[in-house]
Amino acid sequence: MSYFNEAIEFVLKNEGGICHHPKDPAGITHFGLTKSYGTPCTKEEAIPIYHQHFWKSAYDHIDKLVVAIKIFDTSVHMGHPRCHRFVQRSLQCLGYSLKEDGLLGPSTLKFLNQEDHFLPVFIAHITSFYRYLVQNNPDLECFLKGWLKRGFSIPSAV
């Protein structure tokens, strides 16, 4: 089952319009997309770009809507490989023996779908990472509050 329509609505609440902050390593973004993806002027132009470049087919195999949305939003924010390593690291913390390769393969998906306590551990990992980024680059401090708000946010759609 594809949860893309629900997931993109959640992502676009965080990634709206044009953003140009001088300290943002991403540079100018339009609906959260850097110029390497083109410059969508409307939400409707951004949606197919997100579907093509960010929605991974593996997300269609995640059973829980809220988990699929949270992983998608996090992968948009920090990139697929890093996000997927945090997924795997979270599952390891919950006792699953799993290779941390940054891919959402069959083993990762199997464990993810049988685990009921994934989200709190995942959120702890990603919010700790945001704090780590700021600790190692104080220029990013201005983004921390927003990053943490996004990291702690849980999609209300269940």
GROMACS elastic network, one bead per residue, 0.5 to 0.9 nm:
[ bonds ]
;  ai    aj funct       b0    kb
    1    59     6  0.88691   500
    1    60     6  0.53538   500
    1    61     6  0.68452   500
    1    62     6  0.82362   500
    1    63     6  0.79793   500
    2     5     6  0.78702   500
    2    57     6  0.86293   500
    2    59     6  0.74321   500
    2    61     6  0.79234   500
    2    62     6  0.88285   500
    3     6     6  0.55453   500
    3     7     6  0.60365   500
    3     8     6  0.86392   500
    3    59     6  0.78910   500
    3    60     6  0.67537   500
    3    62     6  0.89940   500
    3    65     6  0.65155   500
    3    68     6  0.71893   500
    3    69     6  0.74453   500
    4     8     6  0.59014   500
    4     9     6  0.85434   500
    4    51     6  0.75243   500
    4    55     6  0.72282   500
    4    59     6  0.84695   500
    4    60     6  0.81369   500
    4    68     6  0.87295   500
    4    69     6  0.79904   500
    4    72     6  0.88466   500
    5     8     6  0.54207   500
    5     9     6  0.65168   500
    5    10     6  0.89841   500
    6     9     6  0.54182   500
    6    10     6  0.66418   500
    6    11     6  0.89683   500
    6    65     6  0.83209   500
    6    69     6  0.73719   500
    6   157     6  0.78027   500
    7    10     6  0.52151   500
    7    11     6  0.62757   500
    7    12     6  0.86905   500
    7    65     6  0.83681   500
    7    66     6  0.86463   500
    7    68     6  0.74653   500
    7    70     6  0.79876   500
    7    72     6  0.69364   500
    7    73     6  0.73803   500
    7   155     6  0.86428   500
    8    12     6  0.59980   500
    8    13     6  0.86005   500
    8    47     6  0.71428   500
    8    50     6  0.77563   500
    8    51     6  0.83942   500
    8    69     6  0.80555   500
    8    72     6  0.84570   500
    8    73     6  0.81573   500
    9    12     6  0.52724   500
    9    13     6  0.64731   500
   10    13     6  0.53816   500
   10    14     6  0.71078   500
   10    69     6  0.72940   500
   10    70     6  0.87131   500
   10    73     6  0.74205   500
   10   155     6  0.69291   500
   11    14     6  0.53576   500
   11    15     6  0.61158   500
   11    16     6  0.87221   500
   11    32     6  0.89261   500
   11    69     6  0.81757   500
   11    70     6  0.89701   500
   11    72     6  0.79436   500
   11    73     6  0.54369   500
   11    74     6  0.88936   500
   11    76     6  0.78704   500
   12    16     6  0.56462   500
   12    31     6  0.69502   500
   12    32     6  0.80626   500
   12    43     6  0.79228   500
   12    47     6  0.88235   500
   13    16     6  0.63310   500
   14    31     6  0.86077   500
   14    32     6  0.81441   500
   14    73     6  0.86446   500
   14   150     6  0.73786   500
   15    18     6  0.87242   500
   15    19     6  0.87869   500
   15    29     6  0.88576   500
   15    30     6  0.80255   500
   15    33     6  0.83082   500
   16    19     6  0.80558   500
   16    30     6  0.72724   500
   16    32     6  0.66760   500
   16    43     6  0.79043   500
   17    29     6  0.80423   500
   17    30     6  0.55039   500
   17    32     6  0.77136   500
   17    41     6  0.79041   500
   17    42     6  0.77903   500
   17    43     6  0.79708   500
   18    28     6  0.72017   500
   18    29     6  0.56983   500
   18    31     6  0.61665   500
   18    32     6  0.77903   500
   18    41     6  0.85332   500
   19    27     6  0.81714   500
   19    28     6  0.56954   500
   19    29     6  0.52375   500
   19    30     6  0.64308   500
   19    31     6  0.78692   500
   19    32     6  0.77048   500
   20    23     6  0.87519   500
   20    24     6  0.74860   500
   20    26     6  0.89256   500
   20    27     6  0.62769   500
   20    29     6  0.65969   500
   20    30     6  0.89045   500
   21    24     6  0.53169   500
   21    25     6  0.87305   500
   21    26     6  0.89821   500
   21    27     6  0.70133   500
   21    28     6  0.72392   500
   22    25     6  0.81413   500
   22    27     6  0.72604   500
   22    28     6  0.87190   500
   23    26     6  0.87553   500
   23    27     6  0.80096   500
   23   139     6  0.67464   500
   23   140     6  0.68300   500
   23   142     6  0.84244   500
   23   143     6  0.89329   500
   24    27     6  0.55702   500
   24    28     6  0.80868   500
   24   140     6  0.75755   500
   24   143     6  0.83209   500
   25   140     6  0.89307   500
   26    29     6  0.71593   500
   26    33     6  0.88377   500
   26    34     6  0.66199   500
   27    34     6  0.70852   500
   27    35     6  0.84884   500
   28    32     6  0.87276   500
   28    33     6  0.83331   500
   28    34     6  0.63192   500
   28    35     6  0.72053   500
   29    32     6  0.51353   500
   29    35     6  0.67080   500
   29    39     6  0.78331   500
   30    33     6  0.51787   500
   30    34     6  0.66542   500
   30    35     6  0.78893   500
   30    38     6  0.86873   500
   30    39     6  0.60218   500
   30    40     6  0.61775   500
   30    41     6  0.70705   500
   30    42     6  0.85776   500
   30    46     6  0.81790   500
   31    34     6  0.86235   500
   31    39     6  0.87361   500
   31    40     6  0.73856   500
   31    41     6  0.82365   500
   31    42     6  0.79747   500
   31    43     6  0.69615   500
   31    46     6  0.66345   500
   32    46     6  0.87632   500
   32    76     6  0.81716   500
   32    77     6  0.82653   500
   33    36     6  0.78032   500
   33    37     6  0.62478   500
   33    38     6  0.77438   500
   33    39     6  0.74463   500
   33    40     6  0.80537   500
   33    46     6  0.78418   500
   33    49     6  0.85749   500
   33    50     6  0.84663   500
   33    76     6  0.89868   500
   34    37     6  0.58797   500
   34    38     6  0.71838   500
   34    39     6  0.74907   500
   35    39     6  0.57907   500
   36    39     6  0.82814   500
   37    40     6  0.83606   500
   37    49     6  0.73309   500
   37    53     6  0.87104   500
   38    49     6  0.89562   500
   39    45     6  0.88159   500
   39    46     6  0.84244   500
   40    43     6  0.74064   500
   40    44     6  0.82955   500
   40    45     6  0.52788   500
   40    46     6  0.54730   500
   40    49     6  0.87340   500
   41    44     6  0.84231   500
   41    45     6  0.66837   500
   41    46     6  0.77442   500
   42    45     6  0.52518   500
   42    46     6  0.64762   500
   42    47     6  0.89632   500
   43    46     6  0.50346   500
   43    47     6  0.63005   500
   44    47     6  0.55160   500
   44    48     6  0.76014   500
   45    48     6  0.64787   500
   45    49     6  0.72825   500
   46    49     6  0.52997   500
   46    50     6  0.63622   500
   46    51     6  0.88041   500
   47    50     6  0.51929   500
   47    51     6  0.62701   500
   47    52     6  0.87242   500
   48    52     6  0.60400   500
   48    53     6  0.84489   500
   49    52     6  0.51718   500
   49    53     6  0.58989   500
   49    54     6  0.77022   500
   50    53     6  0.53631   500
   50    54     6  0.50427   500
   50    55     6  0.63696   500
   50    76     6  0.84399   500
   51    54     6  0.57941   500
   51    56     6  0.80775   500
   52    55     6  0.64542   500
   52    56     6  0.83225   500
   53    56     6  0.78670   500
   54    72     6  0.75661   500
   54    75     6  0.74785   500
   54    76     6  0.65646   500
   54    79     6  0.85784   500
   54    80     6  0.77655   500
   55    58     6  0.83823   500
   55    59     6  0.69782   500
   55    60     6  0.88140   500
   55    72     6  0.68396   500
   55    75     6  0.89561   500
   55    76     6  0.88693   500
   56    59     6  0.55327   500
   56    60     6  0.76242   500
   56    72     6  0.83273   500
   56    80     6  0.88818   500
   56   104     6  0.89641   500
   57    60     6  0.54842   500
   57    61     6  0.74661   500
   58    61     6  0.53435   500
   58    62     6  0.71237   500
   58   104     6  0.63137   500
   58   105     6  0.74172   500
   58   106     6  0.87253   500
   58   109     6  0.77756   500
   59    62     6  0.53520   500
   59    63     6  0.87825   500
   59    68     6  0.59063   500
   59    69     6  0.85936   500
   59    71     6  0.82006   500
   59    72     6  0.75804   500
   59   104     6  0.83722   500
   59   109     6  0.88279   500
   60    63     6  0.79345   500
   60    68     6  0.79009   500
   61    68     6  0.86736   500
   61   109     6  0.70755   500
   61   113     6  0.85648   500
   62    65     6  0.73930   500
   62    67     6  0.72858   500
   62    68     6  0.57984   500
   62   109     6  0.65917   500
   62   110     6  0.86948   500
   62   112     6  0.74327   500
   62   113     6  0.62371   500
   63    67     6  0.79986   500
   63    68     6  0.76524   500
   63   109     6  0.89849   500
   63   112     6  0.85676   500
   63   113     6  0.58135   500
   63   114     6  0.89435   500
   64    67     6  0.53554   500
   64    68     6  0.62828   500
   64    69     6  0.87238   500
   64   113     6  0.72583   500
   64   158     6  0.77910   500
   65    68     6  0.51687   500
   65    69     6  0.61664   500
   65    70     6  0.86044   500
   65   155     6  0.86846   500
   65   157     6  0.72544   500
   65   158     6  0.60548   500
   66    69     6  0.52141   500
   66    70     6  0.61346   500
   66    71     6  0.86539   500
   66   119     6  0.88421   500
   66   154     6  0.72426   500
   66   155     6  0.57092   500
   66   156     6  0.74431   500
   66   157     6  0.64689   500
   66   158     6  0.58984   500
   67    70     6  0.51393   500
   67    71     6  0.61263   500
   67    72     6  0.84916   500
   67   112     6  0.87722   500
   67   118     6  0.82004   500
   67   119     6  0.69488   500
   67   154     6  0.88407   500
   67   155     6  0.85161   500
   68    71     6  0.53307   500
   68    72     6  0.61083   500
   68    73     6  0.85991   500
   69    72     6  0.51149   500
   69    73     6  0.60580   500
   69    74     6  0.85003   500
   69   154     6  0.87115   500
   69   155     6  0.69171   500
   70    73     6  0.51777   500
   70    74     6  0.60787   500
   70    75     6  0.85344   500
   70   119     6  0.82920   500
   70   151     6  0.87796   500
   70   153     6  0.84479   500
   70   154     6  0.69041   500
   70   155     6  0.69493   500
   71    74     6  0.51006   500
   71    75     6  0.60420   500
   71    76     6  0.85862   500
   71    83     6  0.71226   500
   71    84     6  0.79071   500
   71    87     6  0.78286   500
   71   122     6  0.89884   500
   72    75     6  0.51156   500
   72    76     6  0.62242   500
   72    77     6  0.86603   500
   72    80     6  0.85019   500
   72    83     6  0.86814   500
   73    76     6  0.51538   500
   73    77     6  0.62944   500
   73    78     6  0.87954   500
   73   150     6  0.88395   500
   74    78     6  0.60506   500
   74    79     6  0.74570   500
   74    80     6  0.81546   500
   74    83     6  0.61295   500
   74   126     6  0.81563   500
   74   150     6  0.86691   500
   74   151     6  0.76634   500
   75    78     6  0.53011   500
   75    81     6  0.78326   500
   75    82     6  0.75202   500
   75    83     6  0.51212   500
   75    84     6  0.74966   500
   76    79     6  0.56242   500
   76    80     6  0.72290   500
   76    83     6  0.86984   500
   77    80     6  0.88482   500
   77    83     6  0.86392   500
   78    81     6  0.84809   500
   78    82     6  0.65343   500
   78    83     6  0.63973   500
   79    82     6  0.58187   500
   79    83     6  0.61234   500
   79    84     6  0.85309   500
   80    83     6  0.51761   500
   80    84     6  0.58480   500
   80    85     6  0.84333   500
   80   102     6  0.74028   500
   80   103     6  0.81852   500
   81    84     6  0.51909   500
   81    85     6  0.61180   500
   81    86     6  0.86805   500
   81   101     6  0.79332   500
   81   103     6  0.67236   500
   82    85     6  0.51412   500
   82    86     6  0.63662   500
   82    87     6  0.87556   500
   82   102     6  0.64426   500
   83    86     6  0.51057   500
   83    87     6  0.63323   500
   83    88     6  0.88038   500
   83   102     6  0.74002   500
   83   126     6  0.80356   500
   84    88     6  0.62674   500
   84    89     6  0.85038   500
   84   100     6  0.84179   500
   84   101     6  0.79998   500
   84   103     6  0.59353   500
   84   104     6  0.64360   500
   85    88     6  0.50155   500
   85    89     6  0.59342   500
   85    90     6  0.83995   500
   85   100     6  0.57579   500
   85   101     6  0.64135   500
   85   103     6  0.73775   500
   85   104     6  0.88172   500
   86    90     6  0.59055   500
   86    91     6  0.84780   500
   86   100     6  0.85541   500
   86   102     6  0.80258   500
   86   122     6  0.66065   500
   86   125     6  0.64955   500
   86   126     6  0.70423   500
   87    90     6  0.52064   500
   87    91     6  0.63647   500
   87    92     6  0.87475   500
   87   100     6  0.88683   500
   87   102     6  0.82990   500
   87   104     6  0.84495   500
   87   108     6  0.81305   500
   87   112     6  0.82496   500
   87   118     6  0.84197   500
   87   121     6  0.89938   500
   87   122     6  0.62982   500
   87   125     6  0.87743   500
   88    91     6  0.50747   500
   88    92     6  0.61691   500
   88    93     6  0.86660   500
   88    96     6  0.88095   500
   88    98     6  0.68354   500
   88    99     6  0.74569   500
   88   100     6  0.56999   500
   88   101     6  0.80501   500
   88   102     6  0.74470   500
   88   103     6  0.85922   500
   88   104     6  0.82912   500
   88   108     6  0.66385   500
   88   112     6  0.87079   500
   89    93     6  0.62584   500
   89    94     6  0.87095   500
   89    98     6  0.83373   500
   89    99     6  0.89031   500
   89   100     6  0.67403   500
   89   122     6  0.81601   500
   89   125     6  0.82069   500
   90    93     6  0.50946   500
   90    94     6  0.64502   500
   90    95     6  0.89958   500
   90    96     6  0.89946   500
   90   118     6  0.68311   500
   90   119     6  0.85542   500
   90   121     6  0.55919   500
   90   122     6  0.53270   500
   90   123     6  0.89014   500
   90   124     6  0.87412   500
   90   125     6  0.71748   500
   91    95     6  0.65904   500
   91    96     6  0.56135   500
   91    97     6  0.80892   500
   91    98     6  0.76684   500
   91   108     6  0.80174   500
   91   111     6  0.72216   500
   91   112     6  0.71243   500
   91   115     6  0.81642   500
   91   118     6  0.69149   500
   91   121     6  0.81866   500
   91   122     6  0.83040   500
   92    95     6  0.51541   500
   92    97     6  0.60069   500
   92    98     6  0.63655   500
   92    99     6  0.87660   500
   92   100     6  0.87336   500
   93    96     6  0.72326   500
   93   121     6  0.77316   500
   94   115     6  0.83774   500
   94   117     6  0.79788   500
   94   118     6  0.76932   500
   94   121     6  0.80617   500
   96   111     6  0.71773   500
   98   101     6  0.89877   500
   98   107     6  0.73408   500
   98   108     6  0.71224   500
   98   111     6  0.89235   500
   99   102     6  0.87569   500
   99   107     6  0.89551   500
   99   108     6  0.86171   500
  100   103     6  0.79275   500
  101   104     6  0.85163   500
  103   108     6  0.80418   500
  104   107     6  0.78973   500
  104   108     6  0.55999   500
  104   109     6  0.62895   500
  105   108     6  0.54463   500
  105   109     6  0.61698   500
  105   110     6  0.85802   500
  106   109     6  0.51729   500
  106   110     6  0.59825   500
  106   111     6  0.86582   500
  107   110     6  0.50693   500
  107   111     6  0.62373   500
  107   112     6  0.84233   500
  108   111     6  0.53616   500
  108   112     6  0.59554   500
  108   113     6  0.85609   500
  109   113     6  0.60044   500
  109   114     6  0.86460   500
  110   113     6  0.53412   500
  110   114     6  0.64813   500
  110   115     6  0.88377   500
  111   114     6  0.52785   500
  111   115     6  0.61632   500
  112   115     6  0.53844   500
  112   116     6  0.83080   500
  112   118     6  0.72180   500
  113   116     6  0.79537   500
  115   118     6  0.59401   500
  116   119     6  0.80553   500
  117   120     6  0.65124   500
  117   121     6  0.72485   500
  118   121     6  0.55913   500
  118   122     6  0.60964   500
  118   123     6  0.86364   500
  119   122     6  0.50087   500
  119   123     6  0.59445   500
  119   124     6  0.84704   500
  119   154     6  0.86296   500
  120   123     6  0.51579   500
  120   124     6  0.61820   500
  120   125     6  0.87558   500
  120   152     6  0.89196   500
  121   124     6  0.50807   500
  121   125     6  0.63690   500
  121   126     6  0.88762   500
  122   125     6  0.51557   500
  122   126     6  0.63469   500
  122   127     6  0.86292   500
  123   126     6  0.52654   500
  123   127     6  0.59956   500
  123   128     6  0.83247   500
  123   151     6  0.61660   500
  123   152     6  0.61973   500
  123   153     6  0.87540   500
  124   127     6  0.54015   500
  124   128     6  0.60017   500
  124   129     6  0.85654   500
  124   151     6  0.85119   500
  124   152     6  0.83706   500
  125   128     6  0.52204   500
  125   129     6  0.62478   500
  125   130     6  0.88951   500
  126   130     6  0.64349   500
  126   131     6  0.88498   500
  126   148     6  0.87017   500
  126   151     6  0.64867   500
  126   152     6  0.88652   500
  127   130     6  0.50846   500
  127   131     6  0.64390   500
  127   132     6  0.86444   500
  127   147     6  0.76747   500
  127   148     6  0.58724   500
  127   150     6  0.89341   500
  127   151     6  0.56875   500
  127   152     6  0.73260   500
  128   131     6  0.51230   500
  128   132     6  0.61647   500
  128   133     6  0.87258   500
  128   148     6  0.89999   500
  129   133     6  0.62120   500
  129   134     6  0.87750   500
  130   133     6  0.51329   500
  130   134     6  0.65183   500
  130   135     6  0.86922   500
  130   144     6  0.67723   500
  130   147     6  0.67367   500
  130   148     6  0.71462   500
  130   151     6  0.85468   500
  131   134     6  0.52466   500
  131   135     6  0.61180   500
  131   136     6  0.86790   500
  131   141     6  0.88091   500
  131   144     6  0.71003   500
  131   148     6  0.84047   500
  132   136     6  0.62117   500
  132   137     6  0.84841   500
  133   136     6  0.52886   500
  133   137     6  0.60043   500
  133   138     6  0.81069   500
  133   140     6  0.73668   500
  133   141     6  0.87765   500
  133   144     6  0.89100   500
  134   138     6  0.50657   500
  134   139     6  0.72201   500
  134   140     6  0.52873   500
  134   141     6  0.54764   500
  134   142     6  0.89082   500
  134   143     6  0.84814   500
  134   144     6  0.70740   500
  135   138     6  0.59494   500
  135   140     6  0.86249   500
  135   141     6  0.82774   500
  136   140     6  0.88905   500
  137   140     6  0.58858   500
  137   141     6  0.77804   500
  138   141     6  0.53445   500
  138   142     6  0.85289   500
  139   142     6  0.70896   500
  139   143     6  0.88166   500
  140   143     6  0.55913   500
  140   144     6  0.68910   500
  141   144     6  0.52689   500
  141   145     6  0.80236   500
  142   145     6  0.72652   500
  142   146     6  0.83778   500
  143   146     6  0.55775   500
  143   147     6  0.60797   500
  143   148     6  0.86473   500
  144   148     6  0.59794   500
  144   149     6  0.84356   500
  145   148     6  0.52419   500
  145   149     6  0.61376   500
  145   150     6  0.86319   500
  146   149     6  0.50178   500
  146   150     6  0.61381   500
  146   151     6  0.84299   500
  147   150     6  0.51169   500
  147   151     6  0.59369   500
  147   152     6  0.85551   500
  148   152     6  0.59478   500
  148   153     6  0.82997   500
  149   152     6  0.53457   500
  149   153     6  0.60280   500
  150   153     6  0.51339   500
  150   154     6  0.84082   500
  151   154     6  0.81778   500
  153   156     6  0.89516   500
  154   157     6  0.88236   500
  155   158     6  0.77059   500
